[in-house]
Amino acid sequence: MNFVRMTIIEILNLNKDLLKTFQKVGIRLDDVQYIDLYNEYRKMVADGEKVSYIVATLATKYDISERKVYDLIRRFKTDCNLLAV
Protein backbone atom coordinates (compact mmCIF):
# COMPACT_ATOMS: atom_id res chain seq x y z
CA MET A 1 0.00 0.00 0.00
CA ASN A 2 1.36 3.40 -0.95
CA PHE A 3 0.81 6.21 1.54
CA VAL A 4 1.06 9.82 0.53
CA ARG A 5 3.32 11.71 2.90
CA MET A 6 1.71 14.85 4.26
CA THR A 7 2.76 17.43 6.76
CA ILE A 8 0.66 18.34 9.77
CA ILE A 9 -0.23 21.72 8.28
CA GLU A 10 -1.45 20.06 5.07
CA ILE A 11 -3.78 17.79 7.02
CA LEU A 12 -4.98 20.71 9.13
CA ASN A 13 -5.67 22.76 6.01
CA LEU A 14 -7.66 19.91 4.43
CA ASN A 15 -9.84 19.63 7.54
CA LYS A 16 -9.83 23.25 8.70
CA ASP A 17 -13.58 23.89 8.49
CA LEU A 18 -14.49 20.63 10.20
CA LEU A 19 -11.92 21.19 12.96
CA LYS A 20 -13.18 24.75 13.53
CA THR A 21 -16.72 23.40 13.84
CA PHE A 22 -15.55 20.79 16.35
CA GLN A 23 -13.82 23.47 18.37
CA LYS A 24 -16.85 25.78 18.26
CA VAL A 25 -19.21 23.14 19.62
CA GLY A 26 -16.82 21.95 22.33
CA ILE A 27 -15.43 18.77 20.80
CA ARG A 28 -11.86 18.11 21.83
CA LEU A 29 -9.53 16.26 19.50
CA ASP A 30 -8.52 13.84 22.24
CA ASP A 31 -12.20 12.86 22.69
CA VAL A 32 -11.78 10.44 19.79
CA GLN A 33 -9.80 8.04 22.00
CA TYR A 34 -12.85 7.65 24.27
CA ILE A 35 -15.50 6.83 21.66
CA ASP A 36 -15.29 3.12 22.49
CA LEU A 37 -15.52 3.90 26.21
CA TYR A 38 -18.78 5.80 25.67
CA ASN A 39 -20.20 3.07 23.44
CA GLU A 40 -19.40 0.51 26.16
CA TYR A 41 -21.05 2.77 28.73
CA ARG A 42 -24.25 2.94 26.64
CA LYS A 43 -24.32 -0.84 26.18
CA MET A 44 -23.80 -1.48 29.88
CA VAL A 45 -26.57 0.99 30.78
CA ALA A 46 -28.89 -0.74 28.30
CA ASP A 47 -27.98 -4.06 29.95
CA GLY A 48 -29.15 -2.67 33.29
CA GLU A 49 -25.80 -2.17 35.02
CA LYS A 50 -25.55 0.52 37.70
CA VAL A 51 -23.74 3.68 36.67
CA SER A 52 -21.29 3.54 39.59
CA TYR A 53 -20.28 0.00 38.57
CA ILE A 54 -19.96 1.02 34.92
CA VAL A 55 -17.79 4.02 35.78
CA ALA A 56 -15.49 1.98 38.02
CA THR A 57 -15.16 -0.74 35.38
CA LEU A 58 -14.42 1.69 32.54
CA ALA A 59 -11.98 3.72 34.65
CA THR A 60 -9.99 0.57 35.30
CA LYS A 61 -10.19 -0.67 31.72
CA TYR A 62 -9.10 2.67 30.20
CA ASP A 63 -6.69 3.51 33.02
CA ILE A 64 -8.29 6.87 33.80
CA SER A 65 -9.93 8.25 36.92
CA GLU A 66 -13.59 7.73 37.68
CA ARG A 67 -13.99 11.51 37.64
CA LYS A 68 -12.69 11.55 34.05
CA VAL A 69 -15.21 8.86 33.07
CA TYR A 70 -18.06 10.89 34.60
CA ASP A 71 -16.80 14.01 32.80
CA LEU A 72 -16.61 12.18 29.46
CA ILE A 73 -20.12 10.77 29.86
CA ARG A 74 -21.49 14.20 30.71
CA ARG A 75 -19.68 15.86 27.80
CA PHE A 76 -20.64 13.19 25.25
CA LYS A 77 -24.31 13.52 26.23
CA THR A 78 -24.23 17.29 25.76
CA ASP A 79 -26.23 18.69 22.85
CA CYS A 80 -23.82 20.42 20.45
CA ASN A 81 -26.36 23.16 19.78
CA LEU A 82 -26.17 24.25 23.42
CA LEU A 83 -22.39 24.57 23.22
CA ALA A 84 -22.47 26.54 19.96
CA VAL A 85 -24.43 29.44 21.49
Biopython code that builds the backbone (N, CA, C, O; Angstrom):
import numpy as np
from Bio.PDB.StructureBuilder import StructureBuilder

atoms = [
    (1, "MET", "N", (0.849, -1.176, 0.000)),
    (1, "MET", "CA", (0.000, 0.000, 0.000)),
    (1, "MET", "C", (0.894, 1.239, 0.000)),
    (1, "MET", "O", (1.848, 1.320, 0.774)),
    (2, "ASN", "N", (0.594, 2.176, -0.844)),
    (2, "ASN", "CA", (1.364, 3.403, -0.951)),
    (2, "ASN", "C", (0.680, 4.533, -0.187)),
    (2, "ASN", "O", (-0.464, 4.876, -0.488)),
    (3, "PHE", "N", (1.351, 5.104, 0.779)),
    (3, "PHE", "CA", (0.808, 6.206, 1.541)),
    (3, "PHE", "C", (1.419, 7.511, 1.050)),
    (3, "PHE", "O", (2.622, 7.601, 0.808)),
    (4, "VAL", "N", (0.579, 8.501, 0.909)),
    (4, "VAL", "CA", (1.063, 9.822, 0.535)),
    (4, "VAL", "C", (1.553, 10.505, 1.802)),
    (4, "VAL", "O", (0.846, 10.567, 2.807)),
    (5, "ARG", "N", (2.761, 11.009, 1.734)),
    (5, "ARG", "CA", (3.318, 11.705, 2.900)),
    (5, "ARG", "C", (2.773, 13.121, 2.930)),
    (5, "ARG", "O", (2.821, 13.845, 1.936)),
    (6, "MET", "N", (2.253, 13.501, 4.090)),
    (6, "MET", "CA", (1.714, 14.846, 4.257)),
    (6, "MET", "C", (2.280, 15.449, 5.533)),
    (6, "MET", "O", (2.642, 14.738, 6.471)),
    (7, "THR", "N", (2.346, 16.745, 5.548)),
    (7, "THR", "CA", (2.762, 17.433, 6.761)),
    (7, "THR", "C", (1.533, 17.710, 7.620)),
    (7, "THR", "O", (0.400, 17.628, 7.144)),
    (8, "ILE", "N", (1.761, 18.030, 8.855)),
    (8, "ILE", "CA", (0.659, 18.341, 9.769)),
    (8, "ILE", "C", (-0.160, 19.509, 9.244)),
    (8, "ILE", "O", (-1.390, 19.465, 9.276)),
    (9, "ILE", "N", (0.501, 20.551, 8.762)),
    (9, "ILE", "CA", (-0.233, 21.721, 8.277)),
    (9, "ILE", "C", (-1.093, 21.379, 7.068)),
    (9, "ILE", "O", (-2.172, 21.949, 6.903)),
    (10, "GLU", "N", (-0.641, 20.465, 6.226)),
    (10, "GLU", "CA", (-1.445, 20.057, 5.072)),
    (10, "GLU", "C", (-2.721, 19.348, 5.516)),
    (10, "GLU", "O", (-3.797, 19.593, 4.971)),
    (11, "ILE", "N", (-2.597, 18.481, 6.493)),
    (11, "ILE", "CA", (-3.780, 17.786, 7.016)),
    (11, "ILE", "C", (-4.714, 18.771, 7.703)),
    (11, "ILE", "O", (-5.931, 18.697, 7.528)),
    (12, "LEU", "N", (-4.157, 19.691, 8.483)),
    (12, "LEU", "CA", (-4.984, 20.712, 9.133)),
    (12, "LEU", "C", (-5.720, 21.557, 8.099)),
    (12, "LEU", "O", (-6.908, 21.837, 8.261)),
    (13, "ASN", "N", (-5.035, 21.959, 7.051)),
    (13, "ASN", "CA", (-5.673, 22.760, 6.008)),
    (13, "ASN", "C", (-6.797, 22.000, 5.314)),
    (13, "ASN", "O", (-7.832, 22.588, 5.003)),
    (14, "LEU", "N", (-6.614, 20.720, 5.070)),
    (14, "LEU", "CA", (-7.658, 19.914, 4.430)),
    (14, "LEU", "C", (-8.921, 19.828, 5.296)),
    (14, "LEU", "O", (-10.035, 19.742, 4.778)),
    (15, "ASN", "N", (-8.732, 19.853, 6.612)),
    (15, "ASN", "CA", (-9.839, 19.632, 7.538)),
    (15, "ASN", "C", (-10.172, 20.869, 8.365)),
    (15, "ASN", "O", (-10.844, 20.771, 9.392)),
    (16, "LYS", "N", (-9.711, 22.010, 7.926)),
    (16, "LYS", "CA", (-9.829, 23.249, 8.701)),
    (16, "LYS", "C", (-11.276, 23.563, 9.110)),
    (16, "LYS", "O", (-11.537, 23.838, 10.282)),
    (17, "ASP", "N", (-12.198, 23.527, 8.177)),
    (17, "ASP", "CA", (-13.576, 23.886, 8.493)),
    (17, "ASP", "C", (-14.202, 22.911, 9.489)),
    (17, "ASP", "O", (-14.884, 23.322, 10.428)),
    (18, "LEU", "N", (-13.968, 21.632, 9.277)),
    (18, "LEU", "CA", (-14.487, 20.626, 10.205)),
    (18, "LEU", "C", (-13.885, 20.802, 11.595)),
    (18, "LEU", "O", (-14.604, 20.744, 12.592)),
    (19, "LEU", "N", (-12.584, 21.014, 11.668)),
    (19, "LEU", "CA", (-11.916, 21.191, 12.959)),
    (19, "LEU", "C", (-12.404, 22.451, 13.675)),
    (19, "LEU", "O", (-12.561, 22.451, 14.896)),
    (20, "LYS", "N", (-12.641, 23.512, 12.926)),
    (20, "LYS", "CA", (-13.176, 24.745, 13.528)),
    (20, "LYS", "C", (-14.576, 24.507, 14.087)),
    (20, "LYS", "O", (-14.920, 25.010, 15.157)),
    (21, "THR", "N", (-15.380, 23.735, 13.354)),
    (21, "THR", "CA", (-16.721, 23.401, 13.837)),
    (21, "THR", "C", (-16.633, 22.584, 15.118)),
    (21, "THR", "O", (-17.357, 22.852, 16.077)),
    (22, "PHE", "N", (-15.755, 21.592, 15.139)),
    (22, "PHE", "CA", (-15.551, 20.790, 16.346)),
    (22, "PHE", "C", (-15.203, 21.685, 17.524)),
    (22, "PHE", "O", (-15.781, 21.568, 18.605)),
    (23, "GLN", "N", (-14.263, 22.571, 17.302)),
    (23, "GLN", "CA", (-13.820, 23.468, 18.372)),
    (23, "GLN", "C", (-14.964, 24.360, 18.849)),
    (23, "GLN", "O", (-15.125, 24.575, 20.051)),
    (24, "LYS", "N", (-15.747, 24.873, 17.925)),
    (24, "LYS", "CA", (-16.849, 25.778, 18.259)),
    (24, "LYS", "C", (-17.904, 25.107, 19.130)),
    (24, "LYS", "O", (-18.468, 25.736, 20.026)),
    (25, "VAL", "N", (-18.170, 23.828, 18.866)),
    (25, "VAL", "CA", (-19.212, 23.135, 19.623)),
    (25, "VAL", "C", (-18.675, 22.388, 20.841)),
    (25, "VAL", "O", (-19.428, 21.702, 21.532)),
    (26, "GLY", "N", (-17.374, 22.519, 21.103)),
    (26, "GLY", "CA", (-16.824, 21.952, 22.328)),
    (26, "GLY", "C", (-16.231, 20.562, 22.205)),
    (26, "GLY", "O", (-15.940, 19.925, 23.217)),
    (27, "ILE", "N", (-16.048, 20.083, 20.989)),
    (27, "ILE", "CA", (-15.432, 18.766, 20.804)),
    (27, "ILE", "C", (-13.926, 18.928, 20.873)),
    (27, "ILE", "O", (-13.345, 19.783, 20.205)),
    (28, "ARG", "N", (-13.309, 18.099, 21.688)),
    (28, "ARG", "CA", (-11.857, 18.113, 21.830)),
    (28, "ARG", "C", (-11.263, 16.997, 20.988)),
    (28, "ARG", "O", (-11.827, 15.906, 20.901)),
    (29, "LEU", "N", (-10.137, 17.271, 20.376)),
    (29, "LEU", "CA", (-9.526, 16.262, 19.504)),
    (29, "LEU", "C", (-9.214, 14.968, 20.246)),
    (29, "LEU", "O", (-9.311, 13.886, 19.666)),
    (30, "ASP", "N", (-8.845, 15.064, 21.506)),
    (30, "ASP", "CA", (-8.516, 13.837, 22.240)),
    (30, "ASP", "C", (-9.763, 13.054, 22.651)),
    (30, "ASP", "O", (-9.643, 11.952, 23.186)),
    (31, "ASP", "N", (-10.972, 13.607, 22.411)),
    (31, "ASP", "CA", (-12.201, 12.864, 22.688)),
    (31, "ASP", "C", (-12.297, 11.597, 21.853)),
    (31, "ASP", "O", (-12.938, 10.632, 22.270)),
    (32, "VAL", "N", (-11.676, 11.584, 20.691)),
    (32, "VAL", "CA", (-11.783, 10.440, 19.794)),
    (32, "VAL", "C", (-11.288, 9.146, 20.457)),
    (32, "VAL", "O", (-11.787, 8.064, 20.149)),
    (33, "GLN", "N", (-10.319, 9.254, 21.357)),
    (33, "GLN", "CA", (-9.795, 8.043, 21.997)),
    (33, "GLN", "C", (-10.779, 7.430, 22.990)),
    (33, "GLN", "O", (-10.560, 6.319, 23.474)),
    (34, "TYR", "N", (-11.873, 8.156, 23.300)),
    (34, "TYR", "CA", (-12.847, 7.653, 24.270)),
    (34, "TYR", "C", (-14.190, 7.278, 23.642)),
    (34, "TYR", "O", (-15.162, 7.043, 24.360)),
    (35, "ILE", "N", (-14.252, 7.223, 22.326)),
    (35, "ILE", "CA", (-15.497, 6.827, 21.660)),
    (35, "ILE", "C", (-15.905, 5.420, 22.076)),
    (35, "ILE", "O", (-17.074, 5.182, 22.381)),
    (36, "ASP", "N", (-14.966, 4.495, 22.092)),
    (36, "ASP", "CA", (-15.285, 3.120, 22.487)),
    (36, "ASP", "C", (-15.740, 3.055, 23.937)),
    (36, "ASP", "O", (-16.644, 2.288, 24.270)),
    (37, "LEU", "N", (-15.122, 3.852, 24.799)),
    (37, "LEU", "CA", (-15.525, 3.902, 26.206)),
    (37, "LEU", "C", (-16.999, 4.290, 26.313)),
    (37, "LEU", "O", (-17.761, 3.650, 27.036)),
    (38, "TYR", "N", (-17.397, 5.337, 25.593)),
    (38, "TYR", "CA", (-18.784, 5.795, 25.671)),
    (38, "TYR", "C", (-19.743, 4.760, 25.091)),
    (38, "TYR", "O", (-20.830, 4.553, 25.628)),
    (39, "ASN", "N", (-19.351, 4.115, 24.007)),
    (39, "ASN", "CA", (-20.199, 3.067, 23.439)),
    (39, "ASN", "C", (-20.370, 1.911, 24.421)),
    (39, "ASN", "O", (-21.459, 1.347, 24.535)),
    (40, "GLU", "N", (-19.304, 1.558, 25.126)),
    (40, "GLU", "CA", (-19.399, 0.510, 26.157)),
    (40, "GLU", "C", (-20.314, 0.964, 27.291)),
    (40, "GLU", "O", (-21.118, 0.182, 27.800)),
    (41, "TYR", "N", (-20.189, 2.217, 27.679)),
    (41, "TYR", "CA", (-21.054, 2.774, 28.725)),
    (41, "TYR", "C", (-22.523, 2.624, 28.325)),
    (41, "TYR", "O", (-23.340, 2.154, 29.116)),
    (42, "ARG", "N", (-22.852, 3.021, 27.106)),
    (42, "ARG", "CA", (-24.247, 2.939, 26.644)),
    (42, "ARG", "C", (-24.755, 1.504, 26.626)),
    (42, "ARG", "O", (-25.901, 1.247, 26.993)),
    (43, "LYS", "N", (-23.909, 0.568, 26.200)),
    (43, "LYS", "CA", (-24.317, -0.842, 26.179)),
    (43, "LYS", "C", (-24.557, -1.361, 27.589)),
    (43, "LYS", "O", (-25.530, -2.072, 27.845)),
    (44, "MET", "N", (-23.660, -0.999, 28.502)),
    (44, "MET", "CA", (-23.801, -1.476, 29.880)),
    (44, "MET", "C", (-25.041, -0.877, 30.542)),
    (44, "MET", "O", (-25.712, -1.557, 31.318)),
    (45, "VAL", "N", (-25.349, 0.374, 30.250)),
    (45, "VAL", "CA", (-26.569, 0.989, 30.776)),
    (45, "VAL", "C", (-27.786, 0.257, 30.225)),
    (45, "VAL", "O", (-28.720, -0.048, 30.967)),
    (46, "ALA", "N", (-27.777, -0.024, 28.930)),
    (46, "ALA", "CA", (-28.886, -0.743, 28.302)),
    (46, "ALA", "C", (-29.046, -2.142, 28.884)),
    (46, "ALA", "O", (-30.153, -2.679, 28.929)),
    (47, "ASP", "N", (-27.934, -2.732, 29.331)),
    (47, "ASP", "CA", (-27.976, -4.058, 29.948)),
    (47, "ASP", "C", (-28.413, -4.011, 31.402)),
    (47, "ASP", "O", (-28.546, -5.053, 32.045)),
    (48, "GLY", "N", (-28.640, -2.801, 31.931)),
    (48, "GLY", "CA", (-29.152, -2.665, 33.289)),
    (48, "GLY", "C", (-28.103, -2.522, 34.378)),
    (48, "GLY", "O", (-28.435, -2.579, 35.562)),
    (49, "GLU", "N", (-26.849, -2.338, 34.005)),
    (49, "GLU", "CA", (-25.798, -2.166, 35.020)),
    (49, "GLU", "C", (-25.946, -0.815, 35.708)),
    (49, "GLU", "O", (-26.450, 0.140, 35.117)),
    (50, "LYS", "N", (-25.506, -0.740, 36.955)),
    (50, "LYS", "CA", (-25.547, 0.517, 37.702)),
    (50, "LYS", "C", (-24.419, 1.427, 37.233)),
    (50, "LYS", "O", (-23.321, 0.965, 36.924)),
    (51, "VAL", "N", (-24.704, 2.725, 37.184)),
    (51, "VAL", "CA", (-23.742, 3.683, 36.674)),
    (51, "VAL", "C", (-22.443, 3.657, 37.471)),
    (51, "VAL", "O", (-21.366, 3.733, 36.880)),
    (52, "SER", "N", (-22.514, 3.552, 38.784)),
    (52, "SER", "CA", (-21.291, 3.542, 39.587)),
    (52, "SER", "C", (-20.408, 2.332, 39.247)),
    (52, "SER", "O", (-19.183, 2.445, 39.222)),
    (53, "TYR", "N", (-21.027, 1.188, 38.990)),
    (53, "TYR", "CA", (-20.279, -0.001, 38.575)),
    (53, "TYR", "C", (-19.658, 0.217, 37.194)),
    (53, "TYR", "O", (-18.491, -0.107, 36.975)),
    (54, "ILE", "N", (-20.441, 0.764, 36.270)),
    (54, "ILE", "CA", (-19.960, 1.019, 34.922)),
    (54, "ILE", "C", (-18.752, 1.944, 34.957)),
    (54, "ILE", "O", (-17.736, 1.677, 34.315)),
    (55, "VAL", "N", (-18.869, 3.028, 35.706)),
    (55, "VAL", "CA", (-17.792, 4.017, 35.779)),
    (55, "VAL", "C", (-16.526, 3.386, 36.343)),
    (55, "VAL", "O", (-15.438, 3.594, 35.804)),
    (56, "ALA", "N", (-16.654, 2.622, 37.414)),
    (56, "ALA", "CA", (-15.493, 1.981, 38.017)),
    (56, "ALA", "C", (-14.841, 0.993, 37.041)),
    (56, "ALA", "O", (-13.616, 0.934, 36.934)),
    (57, "THR", "N", (-15.661, 0.230, 36.342)),
    (57, "THR", "CA", (-15.158, -0.743, 35.376)),
    (57, "THR", "C", (-14.423, -0.061, 34.224)),
    (57, "THR", "O", (-13.330, -0.481, 33.844)),
    (58, "LEU", "N", (-15.027, 0.994, 33.672)),
    (58, "LEU", "CA", (-14.419, 1.691, 32.539)),
    (58, "LEU", "C", (-13.168, 2.457, 32.954)),
    (58, "LEU", "O", (-12.210, 2.543, 32.186)),
    (59, "ALA", "N", (-13.171, 3.011, 34.157)),
    (59, "ALA", "CA", (-11.982, 3.720, 34.649)),
    (59, "ALA", "C", (-10.797, 2.764, 34.728)),
    (59, "ALA", "O", (-9.680, 3.112, 34.346)),
    (60, "THR", "N", (-11.047, 1.571, 35.220)),
    (60, "THR", "CA", (-9.993, 0.568, 35.304)),
    (60, "THR", "C", (-9.549, 0.127, 33.915)),
    (60, "THR", "O", (-8.352, 0.066, 33.634)),
    (61, "LYS", "N", (-10.501, -0.176, 33.055)),
    (61, "LYS", "CA", (-10.187, -0.668, 31.715)),
    (61, "LYS", "C", (-9.381, 0.353, 30.907)),
    (61, "LYS", "O", (-8.433, -0.010, 30.211)),
    (62, "TYR", "N", (-9.762, 1.632, 31.003)),
    (62, "TYR", "CA", (-9.104, 2.670, 30.203)),
    (62, "TYR", "C", (-8.001, 3.402, 30.969)),
    (62, "TYR", "O", (-7.393, 4.342, 30.459)),
    (63, "ASP", "N", (-7.757, 2.954, 32.196)),
    (63, "ASP", "CA", (-6.693, 3.511, 33.024)),
    (63, "ASP", "C", (-6.806, 5.032, 33.178)),
    (63, "ASP", "O", (-5.841, 5.775, 32.997)),
    (64, "ILE", "N", (-8.022, 5.459, 33.518)),
    (64, "ILE", "CA", (-8.289, 6.866, 33.803)),
    (64, "ILE", "C", (-9.077, 6.930, 35.104)),
    (64, "ILE", "O", (-9.555, 5.907, 35.594)),
    (65, "SER", "N", (-9.212, 8.114, 35.658)),
    (65, "SER", "CA", (-9.933, 8.254, 36.919)),
    (65, "SER", "C", (-11.436, 8.140, 36.694)),
    (65, "SER", "O", (-11.936, 8.370, 35.593)),
    (66, "GLU", "N", (-12.139, 7.783, 37.753)),
    (66, "GLU", "CA", (-13.594, 7.731, 37.681)),
    (66, "GLU", "C", (-14.155, 9.114, 37.361)),
    (66, "GLU", "O", (-15.124, 9.237, 36.612)),
    (67, "ARG", "N", (-13.548, 10.142, 37.924)),
    (67, "ARG", "CA", (-13.989, 11.515, 37.644)),
    (67, "ARG", "C", (-13.918, 11.813, 36.152)),
    (67, "ARG", "O", (-14.816, 12.450, 35.600)),
    (68, "LYS", "N", (-12.852, 11.353, 35.499)),
    (68, "LYS", "CA", (-12.688, 11.552, 34.052)),
    (68, "LYS", "C", (-13.788, 10.822, 33.292)),
    (68, "LYS", "O", (-14.322, 11.352, 32.317)),
    (69, "VAL", "N", (-14.131, 9.613, 33.725)),
    (69, "VAL", "CA", (-15.212, 8.860, 33.068)),
    (69, "VAL", "C", (-16.527, 9.624, 33.206)),
    (69, "VAL", "O", (-17.251, 9.784, 32.223)),
    (70, "TYR", "N", (-16.846, 10.097, 34.410)),
    (70, "TYR", "CA", (-18.063, 10.885, 34.602)),
    (70, "TYR", "C", (-18.051, 12.132, 33.715)),
    (70, "TYR", "O", (-19.066, 12.469, 33.106)),
    (71, "ASP", "N", (-16.914, 12.811, 33.640)),
    (71, "ASP", "CA", (-16.795, 14.014, 32.803)),
    (71, "ASP", "C", (-17.019, 13.689, 31.323)),
    (71, "ASP", "O", (-17.709, 14.425, 30.617)),
    (72, "LEU", "N", (-16.431, 12.585, 30.862)),
    (72, "LEU", "CA", (-16.612, 12.184, 29.464)),
    (72, "LEU", "C", (-18.068, 11.865, 29.162)),
    (72, "LEU", "O", (-18.603, 12.286, 28.137)),
    (73, "ILE", "N", (-18.707, 11.123, 30.055)),
    (73, "ILE", "CA", (-20.116, 10.767, 29.865)),
    (73, "ILE", "C", (-20.965, 12.034, 29.783)),
    (73, "ILE", "O", (-21.816, 12.164, 28.903)),
    (74, "ARG", "N", (-20.731, 12.950, 30.691)),
    (74, "ARG", "CA", (-21.493, 14.201, 30.707)),
    (74, "ARG", "C", (-21.253, 14.981, 29.412)),
    (74, "ARG", "O", (-22.200, 15.475, 28.800)),
    (75, "ARG", "N", (-19.998, 15.092, 29.000)),
    (75, "ARG", "CA", (-19.681, 15.860, 27.795)),
    (75, "ARG", "C", (-20.242, 15.195, 26.543)),
    (75, "ARG", "O", (-20.762, 15.885, 25.666)),
    (76, "PHE", "N", (-20.150, 13.881, 26.439)),
    (76, "PHE", "CA", (-20.635, 13.192, 25.251)),
    (76, "PHE", "C", (-22.157, 13.232, 25.153)),
    (76, "PHE", "O", (-22.703, 13.097, 24.058)),
    (77, "LYS", "N", (-22.839, 13.413, 26.254)),
    (77, "LYS", "CA", (-24.306, 13.524, 26.233)),
    (77, "LYS", "C", (-24.769, 14.931, 25.897)),
    (77, "LYS", "O", (-25.943, 15.136, 25.592)),
    (78, "THR", "N", (-23.865, 15.904, 25.947)),
    (78, "THR", "CA", (-24.233, 17.293, 25.762)),
    (78, "THR", "C", (-24.654, 17.561, 24.315)),
    (78, "THR", "O", (-24.006, 17.106, 23.372)),
    (79, "ASP", "N", (-25.730, 18.292, 24.161)),
    (79, "ASP", "CA", (-26.226, 18.689, 22.855)),
    (79, "ASP", "C", (-25.269, 19.734, 22.266)),
    (79, "ASP", "O", (-25.003, 20.754, 22.901)),
    (80, "CYS", "N", (-24.764, 19.491, 21.089)),
    (80, "CYS", "CA", (-23.822, 20.416, 20.449)),
    (80, "CYS", "C", (-24.424, 21.800, 20.238)),
    (80, "CYS", "O", (-23.711, 22.802, 20.292)),
    (81, "ASN", "N", (-25.721, 21.861, 20.000)),
    (81, "ASN", "CA", (-26.358, 23.164, 19.783)),
    (81, "ASN", "C", (-26.261, 24.044, 21.015)),
    (81, "ASN", "O", (-26.161, 25.264, 20.887)),
    (82, "LEU", "N", (-26.289, 23.464, 22.193)),
    (82, "LEU", "CA", (-26.172, 24.246, 23.422)),
    (82, "LEU", "C", (-24.778, 24.833, 23.567)),
    (82, "LEU", "O", (-24.614, 25.934, 24.093)),
    (83, "LEU", "N", (-23.771, 24.099, 23.101)),
    (83, "LEU", "CA", (-22.391, 24.571, 23.216)),
    (83, "LEU", "C", (-22.070, 25.639, 22.176)),
    (83, "LEU", "O", (-21.190, 26.471, 22.395)),
    (84, "ALA", "N", (-22.771, 25.622, 21.057)),
    (84, "ALA", "CA", (-22.467, 26.539, 19.963)),
    (84, "ALA", "C", (-22.979, 27.953, 20.222)),
    (84, "ALA", "O", (-22.596, 28.883, 19.513)),
    (85, "VAL", "N", (-23.834, 28.129, 21.220)),
    (85, "VAL", "CA", (-24.429, 29.438, 21.494)),
    (85, "VAL", "C", (-23.424, 30.380, 22.087)),
    (85, "VAL", "O", (-23.753, 31.529, 22.381)),
]
sb = StructureBuilder()
sb.init_structure("model")
sb.init_model(0)
sb.init_chain("A")
sb.init_seg("    ")
for serial, (resi, resn, name, xyz) in enumerate(atoms, 1):
    if name == "N":
        sb.init_residue(resn, " ", resi, " ")
    sb.init_atom(name, np.array(xyz, "f"), 0.0, 1.0, " ", f" {name:<3s}", serial, name[0])
structure = sb.get_structure()
